[in-house]
Amino acid sequence: RERALSGLVFGRRARPASPALPHGPLLGWVGRAGQRVGQAAMVRPPEPSFIAQARAALDFSLNNLMWKQAIFFAERLVAECRAEETTYLLALAYFHNQDHERARWHLQGNKLPEARYLLATCCFLLRRWEEAEDALLPGPSMASAGGLADIVNGAAGLFLLGQIKEKQSKSDHAIECYAKCLELSPFMWEAYERWSWLILGSPSPSKSSTASLAASTFTDERLAHSAAAATTAAHGGTSSLATAAAAGGAVLYSTGTPGAAQAANGTLSRSGYDAGSPTAGGARSQNAPPRNEREPAVHGSRKDRRAAEQLRQGFGGPGGGGSGGGPGRGEAKDFGSLSSRRQGASVGSSVGGGGSSGEGGGGGSADSGADLTLAQLLQKLGLALHALHDFRGGQTLQLLGSLPRRHYETGYVLDLVGLCHFEAADYKKAEQVFQQVFHSEPQRVEGLEIYSSTLWHLKKDIELGFLAQQVLQGNRLNPQVWCVVGNCFSLQKEHDTAIKFFKRAIQVDPSFTYAFTLCGHEFVANEKFDKAIPMYQQALSIDPRHYNAWWGLGNIYHRQEEHENAERHFLKALEINRSNSVLRCYLGMVLDALDKPLDALANFELACQGEPPNGMAYFHKACVLMNLERFEEALVDLKKVRCLAPKEACVHFQLGKVYMRLQRDKKALQHFNIAMDLNRDSKDLHTIKTHIERLNVRDVKDADPLELATAGWRGGGHGGGGSAHFDRLEQQHFLPAAGAAPASQVHVQLSGGSSGSPPHRHHAGGTRGASPAAAAAARQPPPMDALQTPARGGGTSSAYGPPSGGPGGS
């Protein structure tokens, strides 16, 4: 029976039964025979034509962004020939379909360099940091000297490893990975962005002078060499599918070097790793259509068309893959479109004129920049970005203003320009720049959180509400979108609702630092300090250089009269952003509370040296001088404050007290009466009347000169609808409202990096904001009660006094 069954199954002459074969029922023999049939099927070599056709179908599906269909054909390949190459292709199809967990499962145990890199990418997106690191490293530890040199996928693998190290709070290792990545490839701009930010926070003084890295990394020679190497790899790794299938079907492409699988087929190189490489904020969306499908073809000049033809011949041919639509034609169309846009930009520049962005208006060089090389462009952008990371906004604007107009008017550069103006507390200019970005790229989400905070500071609730409605119609999986909505509700004083949306932003992207800081500002606005502190601490755990969070913690401790803790946090914030005058003011207030008047005075003097003039710094400096009985000097500073904010009651009250001590009773009476007219608080009115009565009783000892400034002054102001809020770490400047004027639209804030900002408070609430360096402001001084920084903190506070009202009151 066994011989008969074997002959029936295998179709050949049956051999004698093996003596070791156990005798048993017929069904048992049939089962064992079936197992042998399966084993025979597994070792059967696949049909070469099947492999070639299935692979071509897979390439066609990937080329045309048909991910589910790609999964189907990849499964056919695996079923026909299970090997590391085919399982990698199946995992790649799952990755494009956003099914990262299934892709990771199929890549387990795969030793191909391409598969290990894709596995590390999937683990990174799944927040499995250790598993992602193990997939990239050649061994259990990279402590060996050649550990970084053996990372799979070269420069891209090093960049991914640097991101993993950042997630593990190992900044020194991340800096090393990014530096090595830039050594291998000058194309790694994202590595430079992260390196530039992290190196400034490095404790090693030898690493602080880093401005020369851009010039040494982005050179014409290095870029030409890297481009030639990439071209050689793209052409040299191609192999014939039919030849590979005829050889047994196990080898579908050459895998000699990292990335060879992609280089062997232009389709996988474009739609595979390039799209799958994670960025600083996570993986890029795989569903966006290619540029050639979004932009119409526009014919450029003959020279540009000839260059496009050369580009298509040099790069588009072998990588065309199986798509009949021809990615090569699409790329040529896109290049032609770019050429025509270039011409239009040049014409517009020559007609409209140039002007450096450092001066304000337009920005971008009027020169067409025809001779500008990619290396020169990257060097300028690299220096500008590094200056911005070091909170040198003026230098950043100057460098960006030297770019050709066609590059200056791109979304990336304009975002940097808007951020510089925002950090300088020039919200009018920042709004204009962000409006230009939003109109040119309505679907762009980068920078929306700063744009919304700009509108929040300007108290433009209608514009902010319209922006929130617009962005909600787009991609809701971006944290910036929910920050816009949260800012909208915060401006309406609906702090609890704003907190919900900021938490939604955190849920969408747990590494979005700004959302944690904004959420902390909202908790401060509700006087829930116990909930605000963890938010700030979480922001610092993600980014230790986020000085807005350091200010937020210091502000809470200052309000709780824990002045030693407040001093430590303000000093930490100043280490990161040395040019911020508002941080100097807060440190001076804390030192004054710690009975260190001379140290406080030194900090106030440094804050007064900034531009635009910082009224808060002059006011607190005058108060310290009054304590030191240097009344003539205090009078000079108070007059400057009066010019900046002529309708602030507390300023006139302090002027009256100074004149009273200088025996100039007529002037003192005049300013006391003005303070009474501007003030609406009954307690403060009683205090002012008491001082007026003392003018007639000269032998009565004068009370504490800071009585109103530090102990209960709730002066609102004149027509501004309330006193100033200082609950966002944003800037403590007197913002001139560029056209004008109503006090209700001018805000005092301290600019902070990408989230909160410090505003003034002498025991005051907090300010929220998002900009790093408190710098330039405007040209017209606002009234003091107009110093309303969009309150992100609890209660309202006068520009120079403690908060008034209950939680969130205005």
Secondary structure, 3 states (H helix, E strand, C coil): CHHHHHHHHHCCCCCCCCCCCCCCCHHHHHHHHHHHHHHHHHHCCCCHHHHHHHHHHHHHHHHCCCHHHHHHHHHHHHHHCCCHHHHHHHHHHHHHCCCHHHHHHHHCCCCCHHHHHHHHHHHHHCCCHHHHHHHHCCCCCCCCCCCHHHCCCHHHHHHHHHHHHHHCCCHHHHHHHHHHHHHHCCCCHHHHHHHHHHHCCCCCHHHCCCCCHHHHHCCHHHHHHHHHHHHHHHHHCCCCHHHHHHCCCCCCCCCCCCCHHHHHCHHHHHHHHHHHCEECCEECCCCCCCHHHHCCCCCCCHHHHHHHHHHHHHHHCHHHCCCCCCHHHHHHHHHHHHHHHHHHHHHHHHHHCCCCHHHCCCCCECCCCCCCCHHHHHHHHHHHHHHHHCCCHHHHHHHHHCCEHHHHCCHHHHHHHHHHHHHCCCHHHHHHHHHHHHHHCCCCCCCHHHHHHHHHHCCCHHHHHHHHHHHHCCCCCCHHHHHHHHHHHHHCCCHHHHHHHHHHHHHHCCCCHHHHHHHHHHHHHCCCHHHHHHHHHHHHHHCCCCHHHHHHHHHHHHHCCCHHHHHHHHHHHHHHCCCCHHHHHHHHHHHHHCCCHHHHHHHHHHHHCCCCCCHHHHHHHHHHHHHCCCHHHHHHHHHHHHHHCCCCHHHHHHHHHHHHHCCCHHHHHHHHHHHHHHCCCHHHHHHHHHHHHHCCCCCCCCCCCCHHHHCCCCCCCCCCCCCCCCEECCECCCCCCCCCCCHHHCCCCECCCCCCCCCCCCCCCCECCCCCCCCCCCCCCCCHHHCCCCECCCCEECCCCCEECCCCCC
